[in-house]
Structures are given as structure tokens and as C-alpha cells.
Amino acid sequence: MPPRGHPLVRALFKSMREKSVTYKQLSAASGVKISTFKAWRHHNSITPRSIQAALSAVDLRALPVPFLETLPSPLAEKLREIGDKHGIEPPISQLVMLAADAPKMRAGQC
């Protein structure tokens, strides 16, 4: 997967790797063709319905998130600190994905 791929697709493939989910299993659970997933790795645009179905199959969901610059300064600064600590740069969507993905963060150990 190219590093500049769509963040939702990167999150999907990361979750697939962590959970050892195959394309066949993902296709069966989401109703999306295997060829669609493979195309997402390199070029094709995602559709909201397909990516949401695929993300749901690996217990994720797509959520709209605000730009970091539009948040209150104290919150934006805290998110930047968390991002710096974990080596993730804004946009905020990446920070939100990190928070949702890291059990230790949910436990208040960040």
C-alpha cells in the first residue's frame, strides 16, 4: 500500500493485518468484491458505501472530523502532543484513528 494512499484504506489494511483478516473473509463479511480491495491499494477511488462496509467488517467506522486548526487551542495543542508522542502528524483524523486503535490510550496511559 503506498504511504500516500487514502487514510481510510490505510486504516482498513492495517486492521486487516492486525486481525489476520483475508481478502476472502473481508469480502464475505462486507459484500465488497476482492478486486475492489486490491484496486484500492494502488489507484481506484473509494466509494462511501464500499469503504463503510469494509471498515464495519473489521470493527471500524468512518467519521467526519474537524480540521485541527478549527478546534479550541487547548484541545488542538493536546492532540498535537499526543501525535508527537506517538509519531503521528495531523490531520486530526489520524490522531482520532490512533486514539481509537490504541487500548493503552483508552486506559489513560498516554
Phi and psi in degrees as a GROMACS rama.xvg file:
@    title "Ramachandran Plot"
@    xaxis  label "Phi"
@    yaxis  label "Psi"
@TYPE xy
-61.6773  141.956  PRO-2
-63.1467  -19.6616  PRO-3
-97.6816  16.0136  ARG-4
-65.7509  168.759  GLY-5
-59.3698  134.671  HIS-6
-60.303  -32.3187  PRO-7
-68.8922  -38.288  LEU-8
-68.4301  -41.2601  VAL-9
-61.1145  -41.518  ARG-10
-63.6397  -39.9367  ALA-11
-61.1163  -51.4372  LEU-12
-66.0906  -34.4741  PHE-13
-62.9216  -45.9083  LYS-14
-64.7081  -39.1673  SER-15
-59.1969  -45.6884  MET-16
-61.4943  -48.0231  ARG-17
-63.1724  -33.8412  GLU-18
-98.8446  3.18969  LYS-19
54.2862  45.4939  SER-20
-93.3755  128.99  VAL-21
-86.5229  164.709  THR-22
-58.7104  -40.8085  TYR-23
-62.4017  -44.9631  LYS-24
-64.2836  -42.6696  GLN-25
-64.0385  -41.5111  LEU-26
-63.017  -44.1437  SER-27
-64.0923  -39.3081  ALA-28
-76.7963  -28.7906  ALA-29
-104.281  -21.7093  SER-30
79.6717  11.6564  GLY-31
-102.086  138.254  VAL-32
-65.8138  145.746  LYS-33
-57.298  -40.2692  ILE-34
-60.1801  -30.1765  SER-35
-65.9478  -45.3034  THR-36
-60.9956  -44.4027  PHE-37
-64.6908  -36.5394  LYS-38
-66.6835  -34.4246  ALA-39
-62.7354  -26.1624  TRP-40
-63.9729  -27.3305  ARG-41
-124.245  -31.3595  HIS-42
-153.026  -65.0051  HIS-43
-47.1021  145.881  ASN-44
-73.8441  147.936  SER-45
-87.675  154.29  ILE-46
-108.653  148.696  THR-47
-55.7472  -43.0852  PRO-48
-63.9536  -44.8628  ARG-49
-67.7326  -45.8307  SER-50
-68.0778  -37.0787  ILE-51
-64.8978  -41.471  GLN-52
-63.0684  -43.283  ALA-53
-66.8867  -44.2929  ALA-54
-62.6129  -40.7772  LEU-55
-60.6164  -34.4704  SER-56
-66.6313  -21.0598  ALA-57
-114.416  26.2275  VAL-58
63.3459  36.8753  ASP-59
-124.819  166.167  LEU-60
-146.055  155.789  ARG-61
-92.4622  128.926  ALA-62
-129.214  140.94  LEU-63
-72.2464  138.994  PRO-64
-131.757  148.895  VAL-65
-74.7688  159.29  PRO-66
-68.3003  143.26  PHE-67
-55.3915  -37.4837  LEU-68
-66.5207  -18.1556  GLU-69
-93.0511  -4.80153  THR-70
-84.1343  158.15  LEU-71
-57.2412  142.422  PRO-72
-51.9193  -45.9127  SER-73
-61.0082  -40.3403  PRO-74
-68.3141  -43.6545  LEU-75
-60.1224  -42.1971  ALA-76
-64.5798  -42.401  GLU-77
-62.3866  -42.3708  LYS-78
-63.9207  -38.3201  LEU-79
-62.9453  -42.7002  ARG-80
-59.9401  -45.7918  GLU-81
-62.0239  -44.4704  ILE-82
-60.7714  -43.8596  GLY-83
-61.9477  -42.9737  ASP-84
-61.7639  -34.5167  LYS-85
-104.742  8.24872  HIS-86
70.4992  31.2962  GLY-87
-119.545  130.172  ILE-88
-96.7452  152.703  GLU-89
-54.8918  152.377  PRO-90
-80.4945  162.203  PRO-91
-56.5877  -30.3446  ILE-92
-57.6737  -36.184  SER-93
-68.29  -37.395  GLN-94
-67.3796  -38.9865  LEU-95
-64.7719  -42.375  VAL-96
-63.1074  -39.5866  MET-97
-60.9755  -47.3658  LEU-98
-62.3679  -39.6291  ALA-99
-71.6874  -24.433  ALA-100
-93.5092  -19.3102  ASP-101
-104.223  106.877  ALA-102
-57.5305  -36.4284  PRO-103
-66.0808  -28.4643  LYS-104
-71.3575  -38.6237  MET-105
-64.949  -26.7679  ARG-106
-85.832  3.64871  ALA-107
80.2011  22.1821  GLY-108
-99.8576  20.6984  GLN-109
